[in-house]
Amino acid sequence: MKLLRVGTAGAETPALLDGEGVLRDLSGVVPDLDGALLADADALGRIRAAAEAGTLPALDPTGLRIGPPLARIGKVVCIGLNYHDHARETGAQPPAEPVIFFKAADTVVGPNDTVLVPRGSVQTDWEVELAVVIGRTARYVESAEAALSHVAGYAVSHDVSEREFQLERGGTWDKGKNCETFNPLGPWLVTADEVPDPQNLSLKLWVNGELKQDGTTAEQIFPVAEVVRYVSQFMTLYPGDVINTGTPAGVALGAPEPKPFLRAGDVVELEIEGLGRQRQELKDA
């Protein structure tokens, strides 16, 4: 299923995109799309049954904002330097173990919402990423094979980053990762049954119409299942948590000088095979 949330920020309602591409209203079936829903097999069953019955009211998408596909996100866990080609372009050694950092849940916005360039920023950068959405509590998962049973679905994530804040201002990466609007998510949460192989997805990103990133999840150093297993050894993952699994080559940081960092007025578009497309215009904060 392709699940999403539509409406003004803070007042989104649940919806579904059916097999014919028609937007359907889910508000009569479930109150919202969040971790509690993803952990509730009966609620998911009601959504699936209503979709198959063809009884869900159609919604007119004209002028309708798409919000993040998930409400009340618990935490956003991020994996750094997780693509062989990205590590090569930045001159970094591939990590021996996954690099973990966090983004605050309040950085998450809709897939087409405005992205704000932070005040004083001169190195705002783009990163298309596969987001993994947890649907079942994962705690000390014993094997990569078992890890995927904890995944509810997948989404497109834009891990916007400010490289000077991240790398030159001291401390951890968090300064360059947690500026407001720095994690557009969606448009859809695509349930795991529709993504049989998360290691066979193409990822693309354009800036002002120019293709910048053209990668595949096959290049991941640590595949999705291993990421979920590994992270669960250090923290408990709960339904509604999100893991951003890293970005392929093609970011501004890895480009030759002068590096083409983002500015107000730029337009970024990104997509992952089968998971939908985002578009953001940048403005000054």
LUMLOKE-425163 format. One line per 2 residues: number of its first residue (from 0); their letters; for each residue x, y, z of C-alpha. Coordinates in steps of 0.25 Angstrom, whole numbers, plus 5000, padded with zeros to 4 digits. Layout:
<atoms>
NUM> a> X,Y,Z; ...;
</atoms>
This chain:
<atoms>
0> mk> 5000,5000,5000; 5004,5014,4998;
2> ll> 5000,5022,5010; 5001,5037,5012;
4> rv> 4996,5049,5020; 4989,5061,5013;
6> gt> 4985,5075,5018; 4991,5087,5025;
8> ag> 5003,5086,5034; 4998,5080,5047;
10> ae> 4985,5076,5042; 4988,5065,5032;
12> tp> 4978,5054,5030; 4981,5040,5026;
14> al> 4980,5036,5011; 4984,5025,5001;
16> ld> 4988,5025,4987; 4981,5013,4980;
18> ge> 4986,5004,4969; 4980,5014,4959;
20> gv> 4987,5026,4964; 4974,5031,4971;
22> lr> 4976,5038,4984; 4966,5032,4995;
24> dl> 4962,5037,5008; 4965,5028,5020;
26> sg> 4960,5037,5031; 4947,5029,5032;
28> vv> 4956,5016,5035; 4967,5021,5043;
30> pd> 4970,5034,5051; 4984,5036,5046;
32> ld> 4997,5029,5041; 5006,5027,5053;
34> ga> 5014,5017,5060; 5002,5012,5068;
36> ll> 4995,5009,5054; 5007,5002,5048;
38> ad> 5008,4993,5060; 4993,4990,5059;
40> ad> 4991,4978,5050; 4976,4979,5051;
42> al> 4976,4994,5047; 4985,4991,5035;
44> gr> 4976,4980,5031; 4964,4990,5031;
46> ir> 4971,4999,5022; 4975,4988,5013;
48> aa> 4961,4982,5013; 4955,4996,5010;
50> ae> 4965,4998,4999; 4961,4985,4992;
52> ag> 4946,4987,4994; 4947,5000,4986;
54> tl> 4939,5008,4996; 4948,5019,5000;
56> pa> 4944,5033,4996; 4953,5039,4985;
58> ld> 4960,5052,4989; 4963,5063,4979;
60> pt> 4978,5065,4979; 4977,5079,4973;
62> gl> 4984,5089,4982; 4985,5079,4993;
64> ri> 4997,5079,5001; 5004,5066,5004;
66> gp> 5010,5065,5018; 5020,5055,5024;
68> pl> 5014,5041,5023; 5016,5038,5037;
70> ar> 5011,5046,5050; 5018,5046,5063;
72> ig> 5031,5041,5059; 5039,5036,5071;
74> kv> 5053,5038,5066; 5061,5039,5053;
76> vc> 5073,5031,5053; 5083,5033,5042;
78> ig> 5094,5025,5036; 5106,5033,5031;
80> ln> 5116,5029,5020; 5108,5017,5016;
82> yh> 5110,5016,5001; 5123,5012,4995;
84> dh> 5123,5023,4984; 5119,5034,4994;
86> ar> 5131,5030,5003; 5140,5030,4991;
88> et> 5136,5044,4986; 5138,5050,5000;
90> ga> 5151,5044,5002; 5147,5036,5014;
92> qp> 5150,5022,5018; 5138,5013,5018;
94> pa> 5134,5011,5032; 5137,4997,5039;
96> ep> 5123,4999,5046; 5111,5008,5043;
98> vi> 5113,5022,5047; 5101,5027,5055;
100> ff> 5095,5041,5057; 5082,5047,5059;
102> ka> 5072,5057,5054; 5061,5063,5062;
104> ad> 5047,5058,5059; 5043,5073,5057;
106> tv> 5053,5074,5045; 5043,5066,5037;
108> vg> 5034,5073,5027; 5025,5069,5015;
110> pn> 5032,5065,5002; 5029,5078,4995;
112> dt> 5030,5088,5006; 5040,5099,5006;
114> vl> 5054,5096,5011; 5060,5108,5019;
116> vp> 5075,5111,5017; 5080,5114,5031;
118> rg> 5084,5128,5035; 5099,5129,5032;
120> sv> 5100,5117,5024; 5109,5116,5012;
122> qt> 5110,5100,5011; 5095,5095,5010;
124> dw> 5096,5082,5003; 5086,5071,4998;
126> ev> 5085,5056,5001; 5075,5047,4995;
128> el> 5073,5035,5004; 5064,5023,5006;
130> av> 5056,5024,5019; 5053,5011,5027;
132> vi> 5040,5012,5036; 5040,5003,5047;
134> gr> 5027,4995,5050; 5030,4985,5061;
136> ta> 5039,4988,5073; 5053,4984,5070;
138> ry> 5062,4981,5082; 5075,4973,5081;
140> ve> 5071,4967,5068; 5079,4954,5066;
142> sa> 5081,4954,5051; 5080,4962,5038;
144> ea> 5070,4952,5033; 5061,4955,5045;
146> al> 5062,4970,5044; 5053,4972,5032;
148> sh> 5041,4966,5040; 5042,4979,5048;
150> va> 5041,4988,5036; 5027,4994,5033;
152> gy> 5031,5001,5020; 5040,5011,5013;
154> av> 5040,5025,5008; 5048,5036,5001;
156> sh> 5056,5044,5011; 5064,5057,5008;
158> dv> 5075,5058,5018; 5078,5073,5016;
160> se> 5091,5076,5022; 5100,5089,5025;
162> re> 5114,5084,5024; 5121,5096,5031;
164> fq> 5112,5094,5043; 5114,5079,5042;
166> le> 5129,5078,5040; 5136,5091,5043;
168> rg> 5129,5096,5056; 5133,5086,5066;
170> gt> 5126,5075,5073; 5118,5064,5066;
172> wd> 5110,5065,5052; 5097,5069,5059;
174> kg> 5099,5084,5057; 5099,5082,5042;
176> kn> 5087,5072,5042; 5076,5078,5051;
178> ce> 5073,5092,5045; 5058,5094,5043;
180> tf> 5052,5087,5030; 5064,5079,5028;
182> np> 5057,5066,5026; 5046,5065,5016;
184> lg> 5040,5052,5016; 5030,5045,5007;
186> pw> 5021,5046,4999; 5017,5032,5002;
188> lv> 5020,5021,5013; 5021,5009,5004;
190> ta> 5018,4997,5011; 5029,4986,5012;
192> de> 5021,4976,5004; 5022,4985,4992;
194> vp> 5038,4986,4993; 5043,4972,4992;
196> dp> 5057,4976,4991; 5062,4989,4997;
198> qn> 5076,4987,4992; 5071,4988,4978;
200> ls> 5065,5003,4977; 5070,5014,4969;
202> lk> 5072,5028,4975; 5072,5041,4967;
204> lw> 5073,5056,4971; 5073,5068,4962;
206> vn> 5077,5083,4966; 5070,5093,4957;
208> ge> 5068,5082,4947; 5082,5077,4946;
210> lk> 5084,5062,4951; 5093,5062,4962;
212> qd> 5091,5048,4969; 5088,5035,4961;
214> gt> 5091,5023,4970; 5086,5010,4975;
216> ta> 5084,5004,4989; 5092,4992,4983;
218> eq> 5104,5001,4987; 5101,5002,5002;
220> if> 5112,4998,5010; 5103,4993,5021;
222> pv> 5090,4988,5015; 5076,4991,5021;
224> ae> 5075,4978,5029; 5088,4979,5035;
226> vv> 5086,4994,5038; 5073,4990,5046;
228> ry> 5080,4979,5053; 5092,4987,5057;
230> vs> 5085,4999,5062; 5076,4990,5071;
232> qf> 5088,4986,5078; 5090,5001,5083;
234> mt> 5076,5006,5085; 5062,5000,5084;
236> ly> 5055,5004,5071; 5040,5006,5073;
238> pg> 5028,5006,5063; 5028,5020,5056;
240> dv> 5044,5022,5057; 5051,5025,5044;
242> in> 5065,5021,5039; 5071,5029,5028;
244> tg> 5081,5019,5022; 5091,5028,5015;
246> tp> 5093,5035,5002; 5100,5031,4989;
248> ag> 5111,5040,4982; 5108,5053,4976;
250> va> 5106,5063,4987; 5112,5077,4987;
252> lg> 5122,5073,4997; 5129,5063,4988;
254> ap> 5129,5073,4976; 5141,5080,4971;
256> ep> 5143,5095,4975; 5135,5104,4975;
258> kp> 5126,5094,4981; 5111,5096,4977;
260> fl> 5104,5098,4990; 5090,5101,4991;
262> ra> 5085,5116,4991; 5071,5122,4993;
264> gd> 5063,5121,4980; 5069,5107,4976;
266> vv> 5060,5096,4974; 5063,5081,4978;
268> el> 5055,5069,4972; 5058,5055,4977;
270> ei> 5052,5041,4975; 5054,5027,4979;
272> eg> 5049,5016,4970; 5035,5012,4974;
274> lg> 5034,5021,4986; 5030,5035,4979;
276> rq> 5036,5048,4977; 5039,5061,4985;
278> rq> 5041,5075,4980; 5046,5087,4989;
280> el> 5049,5101,4987; 5059,5107,4996;
282> kd> 5057,5120,5003; 5065,5128,5014;
284> a> 5062,5125,5028;
</atoms>
